Amino acid sequence: MTTGEKFEQLVSIMARLRAPGGCPWDREQTFDTIKPFLLEETYEVMDAIDARDWPELAEELGDLLLQVAFFSQMAAEAGHFKIDDAIEAISAKLIRRHPHVFADEVAHTEGDVRKLWGEIKAKEKKDKGAQPAGLLDSVPRSVPALVEAQQIASRAANAGFDWPNIHEVFAKLDEERKEFEAVMDTASHDRIEDELGDLLFVLVNIARFVKVDPEQALRRTNAKFRKRFSHVEKGLADRGKKLSESSIEEMEALWQEAKRK
């Protein structure tokens, strides 16, 4: 089968599952009940990418594609739109937002592309008659906080509200660190949380300056910590000991061994 035929088969399977006589579970689902699965599958795709497990990534992308088919089928049943409309919409958007590829605009750098993309999005909203809104109003609040911070900082920077260079951001980091240290032992929990949030926000901006995704960077560190801590646990177990029975010196020695490996 061609790629198109395989996609049509997926759409047909989803329609059959939702049809009378289909799967009771699939038929009972709604937009709201399926939302958690969309998020779960997205993170499983990210896990497969982090692990560089390409067969697993193919499977997880299939699961993610199922979510697209599921939502589109429910939308078609309700008379909102069909999956064809979603495909046509994204194809048209990609062509419209890449005039430097499909038309006569010029964009030599990533920065040029971002600027052009922002201008086109603004024109699209104006053409739709959308009411003027704040620059950050379109940043969703439901995304992970690191992602939200990254998008907020990027949009503000694209509008010219930014540090002149990364050295100024490091100076801001030092300022926020001192403010946090000043309150962490004496202030209220809310004040401590507020200052810690400021510190994290500056770190997100450092990541932006060096073109690193802070969410991905933290996920990578989490994976590294898991691997090293597992080595500590195994090393202690080989000695017939549990974590609760071991000293910090023993654990640190095994941790450093894991780093060397």
C-alpha positions in Angstrom: 0.0 0.0 0.0 1.1 3.6 -0.6 1.5 6.0 2.3 -1.8 7.6 1.3 -3.6 4.3 1.3 -2.2 3.4 4.7 -3.4 6.7 6.1 -6.9 6.1 4.7 -6.9 2.7 6.3 -6.1 4.2 9.7 -9.0 6.7 9.3 -11.3 3.9 8.2 -10.3 1.8 11.2 -11.0 4.7 13.6 -14.4 5.3 12.0 -15.3 1.6 12.4 -14.3 1.6 16.0 -16.6 4.6 16.7 -19.5 3.3 14.6 -22.5 1.3 15.9 -21.3 -2.2 16.7 -17.7 -1.0 17.1 -15.7 -0.8 20.3 -17.7 0.2 23.4 -14.7 2.0 24.9 -13.9 4.0 21.8 -17.5 4.9 21.3 -17.8 6.3 24.8 -14.8 8.7 24.5 -15.1 12.5 24.2 -12.7 15.3 23.4 -12.1 15.8 27.1 -11.6 12.1 28.0 -9.0 11.7 25.2 -7.0 14.8 26.1 -4.8 13.0 28.7 -3.9 10.4 26.2 -2.7 13.0 23.8 -0.3 14.4 26.4 0.8 11.0 27.4 1.6 9.9 23.9 3.5 13.1 23.3 5.8 12.5 26.2 6.3 8.9 25.1 7.5 10.2 21.7 9.9 12.5 23.5 11.2 9.5 25.6 11.9 7.5 22.5 13.8 10.4 20.9 15.9 10.8 24.1 16.7 7.1 24.0 17.5 7.3 20.3 15.3 4.2 20.0 14.1 4.5 16.4 11.9 1.4 16.2 10.2 2.6 19.4 9.9 6.1 18.0 8.1 4.8 14.9 5.6 3.0 17.2 5.1 6.0 19.4 4.6 8.3 16.5 1.9 5.9 15.3 0.2 6.2 18.7 0.4 10.0 18.4 -1.0 9.8 14.9 -3.9 7.8 16.3 -4.8 10.7 18.5 -5.1 12.9 15.5 -7.4 10.4 13.8 -9.4 10.0 17.0 -10.0 13.7 17.5 -10.8 14.2 13.8 -13.3 11.3 13.8 -15.2 12.8 16.8 -15.1 16.2 15.1 -16.5 14.7 11.9 -19.3 12.9 13.8 -20.3 16.2 15.4 -20.2 18.0 12.1 -17.3 20.3 13.0 -14.7 19.3 10.4 -13.1 16.2 8.7 -9.5 15.1 8.9 -9.1 16.3 5.3 -9.8 19.8 6.5 -7.0 19.5 9.1 -4.6 18.3 6.5 -5.5 21.0 4.1 -5.2 23.6 6.8 -1.7 22.7 7.9 -0.5 22.3 4.3 -1.8 25.8 3.4 -0.3 27.3 6.6 3.1 25.8 5.9 3.1 27.3 2.4 1.8 30.6 3.6 4.3 30.9 6.4 7.3 30.0 4.3 7.3 32.6 1.6 11.1 32.4 1.6 10.7 28.9 0.2 7.4 29.0 -1.8 7.4 32.7 -2.8 9.8 35.6 -3.3 10.6 36.6 0.3 14.2 36.3 1.5 15.4 34.8 4.8 19.0 33.9 5.3 19.1 33.1 9.0 16.9 31.5 11.7 16.3 34.9 13.1 15.0 36.2 9.7 12.7 33.2 9.6 11.3 33.8 13.1 10.8 37.5 12.3 9.0 36.7 9.1 6.9 34.0 10.8 5.8 36.5 13.5 4.8 39.1 10.9 2.7 36.5 8.9 1.0 35.3 12.1 0.1 38.9 13.0 -1.3 39.5 9.5 -3.4 36.3 9.7 -5.0 37.4 12.9 -5.7 40.8 11.5 -7.3 39.3 8.3 -9.5 37.1 10.5 -10.7 40.3 12.3 -9.2 39.1 15.6 -9.2 41.7 18.4 -5.8 43.1 19.2 -4.3 41.3 22.2 -1.2 41.4 24.3 1.9 39.9 22.8 1.9 37.1 25.4 -1.8 36.4 25.4 -1.5 33.6 22.9 1.1 31.7 24.9 -0.9 28.8 26.4 -0.9 28.5 30.2 -1.5 24.7 30.1 1.9 23.8 28.8 4.8 22.8 31.2 6.1 25.8 33.0 9.6 25.6 31.4 7.9 25.6 28.0 5.7 28.5 28.9 8.7 30.5 30.2 10.7 29.7 27.0 7.8 31.0 24.8 7.2 34.1 26.9 10.9 35.0 26.9 11.3 34.4 23.1 8.3 36.5 22.2 9.3 39.3 24.4 12.9 39.1 22.9 11.6 39.1 19.4 9.7 42.4 20.2 13.0 43.9 21.4 12.6 43.4 25.1 15.9 41.5 25.8 19.3 41.7 27.3 22.0 42.9 24.8 24.2 39.8 25.4 24.4 36.7 27.5 26.9 38.3 29.9 24.1 40.7 31.0 21.9 37.6 31.7 24.6 36.1 33.8 24.7 39.3 35.8 20.9 39.1 36.3 21.3 35.4 37.4 23.8 36.5 40.1 21.4 39.3 41.2 18.5 36.8 41.4 20.7 34.3 43.2 21.6 36.8 45.9 17.9 37.8 46.3 17.0 34.2 46.8 19.7 33.6 49.3 18.6 36.6 51.2 15.0 35.3 51.7 15.4 31.5 51.8 15.9 31.2 55.6 13.6 34.0 56.9 10.9 34.8 54.4 7.4 33.2 53.9 7.0 30.2 51.7 5.3 32.4 49.0 8.2 34.8 49.0 10.7 32.0 48.6 8.7 30.5 45.8 8.5 33.8 44.1 12.3 34.4 44.2 13.1 30.8 43.1 10.7 31.3 40.2 12.7 34.4 39.2 15.9 32.4 39.3 14.5 29.7 37.1 13.2 32.2 34.6 16.7 33.7 34.2 18.1 30.2 33.6 15.5 29.7 30.8 16.8 32.9 29.2 20.3 31.6 29.4 19.2 28.5 27.6 17.5 30.7 25.0 20.7 32.7 24.4 22.7 29.5 23.7 19.8 28.0 21.7 19.1 25.1 24.0 15.6 23.8 24.8 15.5 24.0 28.6 12.8 21.3 28.8 15.0 19.0 26.8 18.1 19.9 28.8 16.4 19.1 32.1 14.9 15.8 30.7 18.5 14.9 29.6 19.8 15.6 33.1 17.0 13.7 34.7 17.9 10.7 32.6 21.6 11.0 33.5 20.7 11.2 37.2 18.5 8.1 37.0 21.3 6.2 35.4 23.9 7.3 37.9 21.6 6.7 40.9 20.8 3.3 39.6 24.5 2.5 39.6 24.7 3.7 43.3 21.8 1.4 44.2 23.2 -1.6 42.4 26.7 -1.0 43.9 25.2 -0.9 47.4 23.1 -4.0 46.7 26.2 -5.9 45.5 27.6 -5.2 49.0 24.5 -6.4 50.7 23.4 -2.9 51.8 20.4 -0.7 51.3 20.4 3.0 50.8 19.1 3.6 54.3 22.0 1.6 55.7 24.7 3.4 53.8 26.6 6.6 54.5 26.7 9.6 52.1 30.4 8.9 51.6 29.7 5.4 50.3 27.0 6.7 48.0 29.2 9.6 46.8 32.0 7.2 45.9 29.7 5.1 43.8 28.2 8.3 42.2 31.7 9.4 41.2 32.4 5.9 39.8 29.2 6.1 37.7 30.4 9.5 36.4 33.8 8.0 35.4 32.0 5.2 33.5 
